[in-house]
Amino acid sequence: MRVIRHYFISRDLDELEQIEEQLEQRGIDKPQIHVLSLDDTAVENHHKLHDVTSFMKTDVLRSGEIGLAVGVAIAAAVMLVAYLAGWTDPPIGWLPFALLALIILGFATWEGGFIGIQRRNTHFTRFEKALADGNHVFFVDVKPGQEDVLDSVISQHQNIAMAGTEKGTPHWVLEGQKRIPRMLHRI
């Protein structure tokens, strides 16, 4: 199932709160809706708004994936060199090189995540000027069949501007974000 993220820009948090309430009333779940702002306190004071978590504001996942890819390449190179050089023959065997490859893989993934935690999420960098100007970025991950709901609600609000679309959060992640709190509430 393909999820599409729609970005909007607005200065008015009260209006964004109304939009979020209307979207939720019409079947779009809270985990699908977020507000990105440099004024986190103002967003927190609007209790109905679902703000972007600190973790989401960083590039840790993307950078961690890049680190993982680099780690896989280096680990594979270590294993290949060890094999071609004949170092894997008895009495040494594969174990030390497999452990070295595993350590390299883990370190590269960790280092990628460490670098990413220090950077702004690449999906949000295009909004830096708008955020610096005092605006807020409102985005909604829309599942198939929910486009009409979003269009209908947004058309009722004049102080919000469309800012683009892109691939959204995977459907299975959205479902997990919806179901896990329900399961925990039952415990």
VOPAGU-2260 file (C-alpha; in pm, 1 decimal, decimal comma):
REM VOPAGU-2260
SITE   aa  ch    i         X         Y         Z
SITE  MET   A    0       0,0       0,0       0,0
SITE  ARG   A    1     153,2     328,3    -110,2
SITE  VAL   A    2     138,9     614,1     139,9
SITE  ILE   A    3     191,7     971,2      18,2
SITE  ARG   A    4     305,0    1252,3     246,8
SITE  HIS   A    5     148,9    1594,0     183,2
SITE  TYR   A    6     328,9    1901,5     321,1
SITE  PHE   A    7     160,4    2232,4     403,8
SITE  ILE   A    8     291,3    2557,7     549,6
SITE  SER   A    9     101,8    2786,6     784,5
SITE  ARG   A   10     166,0    3048,8    1051,2
SITE  ASP   A   11    -151,1    2972,5    1247,3
SITE  LEU   A   12    -125,9    2685,6    1497,2
SITE  ASP   A   13    -490,8    2731,3    1597,2
SITE  GLU   A   14    -596,8    2662,7    1239,5
SITE  LEU   A   15    -361,7    2363,3    1217,6
SITE  GLU   A   16    -519,5    2227,3    1534,2
SITE  GLN   A   17    -865,2    2262,0    1375,5
SITE  ILE   A   18    -742,9    2085,2    1061,4
SITE  GLU   A   19    -596,9    1799,2    1264,4
SITE  GLU   A   20    -921,8    1756,8    1458,2
SITE  GLN   A   21   -1123,6    1755,3    1135,4
SITE  LEU   A   22    -891,7    1501,2     974,2
SITE  GLU   A   23    -913,0    1272,1    1277,4
SITE  GLN   A   24   -1292,3    1300,8    1283,7
SITE  ARG   A   25   -1298,2    1192,1     918,5
SITE  GLY   A   26   -1081,5     882,3     967,9
SITE  ILE   A   27    -719,6     993,0     937,0
SITE  ASP   A   28    -535,3     861,6    1241,6
SITE  LYS   A   29    -317,5    1075,1    1469,8
SITE  PRO   A   30      10,2     892,8    1376,0
SITE  GLN   A   31     -47,0    1008,9    1016,9
SITE  ILE   A   32     -44,9    1379,6    1112,3
SITE  HIS   A   33     250,9    1588,3    1236,1
SITE  VAL   A   34     351,8    1949,7    1288,5
SITE  LEU   A   35     713,9    2057,3    1248,8
SITE  SER   A   36     802,2    2386,0    1411,4
SITE  LEU   A   37    1095,7    2569,0    1563,2
SITE  ASP   A   38     861,3    2678,2    1843,0
SITE  ASP   A   39     810,0    2343,7    2017,2
SITE  THR   A   40     654,6    2508,7    2322,2
SITE  ALA   A   41     377,7    2667,6    2116,6
SITE  VAL   A   42     302,7    2332,6    1951,8
SITE  GLU   A   43     293,9    2159,6    2292,7
SITE  ASN   A   44      48,0    2423,4    2416,8
SITE  HIS   A   45    -190,3    2315,1    2140,9
SITE  HIS   A   46    -275,3    1982,1    2300,2
SITE  LYS   A   47    -450,2    1837,2    1996,9
SITE  LEU   A   48    -146,2    1883,9    1770,1
SITE  HIS   A   49      86,4    1589,5    1714,0
SITE  ASP   A   50     436,6    1735,6    1700,6
SITE  VAL   A   51     742,4    1587,5    1532,5
SITE  THR   A   52     954,5    1398,4    1784,9
SITE  SER   A   53    1318,0    1491,7    1838,0
SITE  PHE   A   54    1417,3    1156,0    1688,2
SITE  MET   A   55    1220,3    1229,0    1369,1
SITE  LYS   A   56    1392,3    1566,1    1335,1
SITE  THR   A   57    1729,9    1394,3    1295,5
SITE  ASP   A   58    1870,2    1197,1    1004,1
SITE  VAL   A   59    1970,9     899,8    1221,0
SITE  LEU   A   60    1779,3     632,5    1027,9
SITE  ARG   A   61    1892,5     736,9     681,5
SITE  SER   A   62    2253,3     782,7     791,7
SITE  GLY   A   63    2241,6     452,3     979,6
SITE  GLU   A   64    2128,8     279,5     660,3
SITE  ILE   A   65    2416,5     438,9     470,6
SITE  GLY   A   66    2654,9     325,3     745,9
SITE  LEU   A   67    2508,7     -25,1     719,9
SITE  ALA   A   68    2568,2     -30,1     343,1
SITE  VAL   A   69    2927,8      87,7     389,4
SITE  GLY   A   70    2975,5    -172,3     663,6
SITE  VAL   A   71    2844,7    -452,0     441,1
SITE  ALA   A   72    3083,8    -347,5     162,7
SITE  ILE   A   73    3386,6    -331,7     392,1
SITE  ALA   A   74    3294,2    -656,6     570,4
SITE  ALA   A   75    3257,2    -831,2     234,6
SITE  ALA   A   76    3594,4    -693,1     126,0
SITE  VAL   A   77    3757,1    -826,5     445,8
SITE  MET   A   78    3609,9   -1170,1     386,8
SITE  LEU   A   79    3712,0   -1167,7      19,9
SITE  VAL   A   80    4069,8   -1057,8      92,0
SITE  ALA   A   81    4103,1   -1320,3     365,2
SITE  TYR   A   82    3980,0   -1589,3     127,0
SITE  LEU   A   83    4192,3   -1481,0    -171,0
SITE  ALA   A   84    4503,4   -1447,9      45,4
SITE  GLY   A   85    4450,5   -1799,6     176,7
SITE  TRP   A   86    4430,3   -1680,7     537,8
SITE  THR   A   87    4112,2   -1878,6     596,6
SITE  ASP   A   88    4291,2   -2212,2     554,9
SITE  PRO   A   89    4358,9   -2413,6     871,3
SITE  PRO   A   90    4475,0   -2351,2    1138,7
SITE  ILE   A   91    4329,2   -1996,3    1138,9
SITE  GLY   A   92    3998,9   -2064,1     962,6
SITE  TRP   A   93    3707,8   -1828,8     898,5
SITE  LEU   A   94    3615,2   -1737,6    1256,5
SITE  PRO   A   95    3855,4   -1444,3    1318,1
SITE  PHE   A   96    3769,2   -1285,9     983,2
SITE  ALA   A   97    3396,3   -1336,1    1033,9
SITE  LEU   A   98    3424,1   -1168,3    1376,4
SITE  LEU   A   99    3627,5    -882,8    1227,8
SITE  ALA   A  100    3368,7    -840,6     950,9
SITE  LEU   A  101    3088,4    -837,4    1210,6
SITE  ILE   A  102    3268,9    -577,0    1421,0
SITE  ILE   A  103    3328,4    -358,7    1113,7
SITE  LEU   A  104    2962,7    -392,3    1013,8
SITE  GLY   A  105    2843,1    -291,1    1360,2
SITE  PHE   A  106    3087,1      -2,3    1388,5
SITE  ALA   A  107    2999,3     139,1    1044,8
SITE  THR   A  108    2626,1     122,3    1123,2
SITE  TRP   A  109    2678,4     286,3    1463,4
SITE  GLU   A  110    2898,8     557,8    1312,9
SITE  GLY   A  111    2641,1     629,0    1041,7
SITE  GLY   A  112    2369,5     667,7    1304,4
SITE  PHE   A  113    2598,0     884,0    1518,3
SITE  ILE   A  114    2659,7    1116,9    1223,9
SITE  GLY   A  115    2287,8    1121,8    1141,8
SITE  ILE   A  116    2182,0    1217,5    1493,3
SITE  GLN   A  117    2377,1    1540,3    1449,1
SITE  ARG   A  118    2201,1    1634,8    1124,0
SITE  ARG   A  119    1852,9    1759,7    1042,6
SITE  ASN   A  120    1627,7    1509,0     868,0
SITE  THR   A  121    1691,3    1541,4     494,9
SITE  HIS   A  122    1315,6    1547,9     430,1
SITE  PHE   A  123    1286,0    1868,6     632,8
SITE  THR   A  124    1587,3    2068,5     509,5
SITE  ARG   A  125    1383,7    2227,8     230,0
SITE  PHE   A  126    1165,3    2393,4     495,1
SITE  GLU   A  127    1446,2    2562,4     691,0
SITE  LYS   A  128    1372,7    2911,0     552,7
SITE  ALA   A  129     997,4    2878,5     608,2
SITE  LEU   A  130    1057,1    2760,4     965,1
SITE  ALA   A  131    1307,1    3040,4    1030,4
SITE  ASP   A  132    1042,9    3288,8     909,8
SITE  GLY   A  133     806,9    3172,8    1187,2
SITE  ASN   A  134     598,7    2928,8     986,7
SITE  HIS   A  135     502,7    2575,1    1080,7
SITE  VAL   A  136     511,8    2271,3     853,3
SITE  PHE   A  137     203,3    2050,8     873,1
SITE  PHE   A  138     227,1    1713,5     705,6
SITE  VAL   A  139     -10,2    1424,4     660,4
SITE  ASP   A  140      69,0    1068,9     548,9
SITE  VAL   A  141    -229,9     973,0     335,4
SITE  LYS   A  142    -325,2     613,7     257,3
SITE  PRO   A  143    -506,7     527,8     -66,4
SITE  GLY   A  144    -867,6     636,7     -39,0
SITE  GLN   A  145    -794,5     921,9     202,6
SITE  GLU   A  146    -692,2    1181,3     -58,3
SITE  ASP   A  147   -1048,0    1313,4     -91,2
SITE  VAL   A  148   -1077,3    1357,6     286,2
SITE  LEU   A  149    -754,8    1559,5     297,8
SITE  ASP   A  150    -854,4    1773,2      -1,8
SITE  SER   A  151   -1198,1    1838,9     144,3
SITE  VAL   A  152   -1064,0    1949,5     482,9
SITE  ILE   A  153    -777,8    2159,7     343,5
SITE  SER   A  154   -1010,1    2339,4      98,6
SITE  GLN   A  155   -1202,3    2483,2     398,0
SITE  HIS   A  156    -890,1    2662,6     526,8
SITE  GLN   A  157    -745,7    2961,2     344,5
SITE  ASN   A  158    -434,2    3027,1     554,7
SITE  ILE   A  159    -251,2    2708,3     462,8
SITE  ALA   A  160     -30,8    2663,5     156,6
SITE  MET   A  161      58,0    2339,4     -19,5
SITE  ALA   A  162     434,6    2274,5       2,7
SITE  GLY   A  163     476,6    1946,9    -185,6
SITE  THR   A  164     440,1    1571,8    -165,0
SITE  GLU   A  165     669,4    1271,7    -134,2
SITE  LYS   A  166     667,5     907,1     -34,9
SITE  GLY   A  167     523,5     875,8     314,4
SITE  THR   A  168     582,6     654,9     614,8
SITE  PRO   A  169     534,6     287,1     526,0
SITE  HIS   A  170     181,8     157,5     587,5
SITE  TRP   A  171     300,6    -111,9     830,6
SITE  VAL   A  172     472,5     152,5    1048,6
SITE  LEU   A  173     154,3     361,8    1062,8
SITE  GLU   A  174     -48,8      54,6    1159,5
SITE  GLY   A  175     202,3     -30,0    1432,5
SITE  GLN   A  176     189,3     324,7    1569,4
SITE  LYS   A  177    -187,4     295,8    1584,4
SITE  ARG   A  178    -209,7     -54,6    1737,7
SITE  ILE   A  179      75,3     -57,6    1991,0
SITE  PRO   A  180     -77,2     212,6    2216,9
SITE  ARG   A  181    -408,8      22,0    2211,0
SITE  MET   A  182    -234,3    -300,5    2317,1
SITE  LEU   A  183     -41,9    -122,4    2593,4
SITE  HIS   A  184    -361,2      40,4    2717,3
SITE  ARG   A  185    -515,8    -304,7    2767,4
SITE  ILE   A  186    -230,2    -421,4    2986,9
